[in-house]
Amino acid sequence: MAASRIIATPKVLSNDKAAESAKPARRNTTELAYRELRRRIIESELTPGSYLLEQELGLMLGFSRTPIREAALRLQGEGLVQIVPRHGIHIVPTSISDIKHIYEVLISLESTAAGIVATRKDVELAPLVQACETMTLALERGDMFAWAAADEVFHETLIALSGNARLHGIVMNCRDQVHRVRRFTQMVKAHPQPSKSIQEHYDIIDAMRCGDAAKASDLYRAHRERGWRDQTAVLQQYGIQQA
């Protein structure tokens, strides 16, 4: 008697299980769309104040409308976009008064961080020196975007070296708006005194290395205040009230 054959049938997922298996892929696509859209807003690649349809953004970024819509909802919660019915997605500009208030907070907290670093005996200042060296090399080859990136590394590293997690968290929450306006002004007009900024960084490092908290704090405050004045001058020169 011949043995009966057992024919395996392909396992078919139920509708519920199929939907569950699709969720991780959808979440991943939405996350990618969110990150790329957010990056383009922060880098001012999308013009502040402009309106874009979901379909336009989808073609631009290479995503379907669903992840673009979900990404926009997240960004709306962060205040970076506004979803306007029948008009699309509004890239919310930053008002100059808002960024002035943000700078006032940053200048206070960052100068405090510089003083804290100066009091720490075990702190390693080499990463700050390395950031300055990277800025110098970028300036020598005329790459001001790389110069600005290294400048931000200097400031973010200094905050991290303070060892104050709460201070670090508050500063980083403000970082994106400052970066956004800075990038916008950088595209309008080159930084007026890049060499002076590097030297001011070295002066701050020297004060921290000597353990002079008051001097480090004062130098940092003066450095940031000058930077804000330079940006304000550019905005006023071109009659820009929002960035």
N, C-alpha and C positions, 0 to 999 in steps of 0.2 A: 504494500500500500504506500503510495507516494506521500511524502511528508507535505503537509499543507504549507503554503507560503504566507508569511505575514508581511503585508504591504504597509509600510510606514506612510502615514499621511502627514503632510506638512502641518506644523502647529500654527494655528491662526490666532492671533491676539484678539481678544474681545475689543469692542470699541473703547471701553474704559481704559483697558491696559494700553492700547495704542495711543490714546490721548496722553496717558501718563508718560509714556516713553518719549513723546514729542516735546514735553514740557522743558526738559533740560536744554534741548537744542534751541528752543524758542527763547528761553531765558538768556542763553549765551549770545544769540543774535541781537537781542535787545540791549544787552550790556555793551556789546561792541558798538552798536549804533549810538548809544548814550555817550560812550567815551569819545568817539570820533566827533560827534556833534558838539560836545562840551569843549573839546580841544580847539575846534575851529572858532568857537565863540571866544574863548579865553585868549587865543592868539590873534584875535581881531581879523581872522580870515573871512568871517562873515560880518558884513558891515553893520555896526551898531545902528539900530533904528529901522533896519530893513524888514520887509515881510517876505516870507518864503512859503510856498505851498508844500504840503507833505510830499507830493509827487516830485517836485523840484529837488527837495532835499534827498529823496530816495534815489533819484538818478545821479545826483552829485556824489553821494556817499556810497552808493552801491547796495542799498537795502530796500526791502519792500516797505509799503506804507505802514504796516502794523508795528514793526520795531521802531520806526521813526516816530510814530504817534506816542508809543509808550515811553520812548526816550524823552520826547518833548514834555510829557507829563512830569517826569522826574525833574527836568531842568526848570520847569515852571515852578515847582516847589522850592527850587534854589534861587528863584528870582532872576534867572538868566534869560528866560523866554516867557512870552505870554501867548497862549493859544487864543486866537481871535476868530470866532465863527465867521465863515465866508471870506475871511481875509488871509488866513493861514497862520504861520508861526512868526511872531514878532520878536526880533532879536533886541532884547531890552538894553538900552544904553545906560551907562553909568553917569549920573549927573556930577558935575564938578563939585557941588556942595557935599554930595555923599562921599566922594573920594577924599575930600578935605577932612571930613570927620574920621574916615578910616585911617588916614595918615596920622591924625592926632593921636589915635589909639596906638598905632604901631610905633610911632616915635617914642611914646612914653614907655611902652612895654619893652621895646628892643633896646633902648638905652639902659633900662633896668637890667636886662639880660647881660649886656656888656659889662656892667659893674659886677654882676654875680660871677661871671667867668673870671674876672680879675682877682676875685677873692679865693678861687679854687686853686689849691696847690698842686693837685694831681691832674689838671686839665692838659690835654695835648693840643697845642696850637698849630701843629704842622698842617692839618687840613685847610686852615685859613690861609696860610702862606701859599699852599699849593693852588688854591683858588685865585689868589692874586697873580701868581705866575701864569696861570692859564689865561687870565684876563690880559696880561701883558703880551703874551704870544698872539692872542686873537687880535689885539689892537695893532700889532706889528704887521700882520697880514691883511688888515683892513676888514676883518670879519666882525662887525658890530653885533650881529645876532649871537655869535659865540661869546663875545665879550659880555653881553647882557646876561647870558645863561650862566657864565662863571660868576658874575656879580651876584646873581640870585643864590648860587651855591654858597658863596661867602656868607651872606646874610642868614640863610637857613641853617648853615652849619653852626654859626655863632649862637643862634637861638637854641639849637639842640645841645650845645656844650654847656649851657646854663644849668642843665639837669633839672629844670623846672617843667614838669610835664604839662601842668595847667597853662602856664605862660606859653609854652610851645604850641599847645592846641589852639589857643585863642589867636595867636599870631598867624598860624597856618590857615585858619578860617578866613582871615582877611587877605591872605596872599593872592588869591586868584583875581580879585578885583583890582588890586594894585598892579599885578602883572598885566592885566588886560589893558588898563589905561596907559601903562608904560609902553607896552608893545604898540599901541595905537599912536602915541606921540613919537615913538622911534621911527615909525613908517612915514610920519609927516616930516620929521626933521631929526638929523643925527644928534646924538648926545654932544652937548657943547664942550664938556671938559672930562673926557674919559681918563686921561692921565692923572688928573687931579683926584679923581675918585679912587684910583688904585693907590696913590700916595696916602690918601686919607685912611684907607684900609690898613696900610702898614703902620700908620701912626696909632691906630686903635689897637692893633696887635702889640705894638711896643708898650703901650700903657698897660695892657692886660698882663703882658709878660713881667712887667715891673711890679705887678700887684696893686697898681694905683686905680682903685675902683671909681673914684670920683672923676678922674681924668678920662678914663675909658668911656664912662657914661656920657660925659660932656662932649667928647669928640664924636661919639656915635650920634648923639642928638644933633649936633651941628651938621654932620655929614648927611643925615636923612632930611633935615630941614632944607639944606641947599638943594638936594635932589628934588624935593617937592616944589621949591621955587622955580627950578629949571623947567620942570614939566608944566607948571602953571603958566610960565612965560610963553611956552610953545602954544598952549591952548588959547591963550589970550591973543597971541600974534595972529593966529588963524581964525579967530572968532568962534572957537569951538566951545559950546556949553555942555555938550554931552559926548562921551567917548565909549 
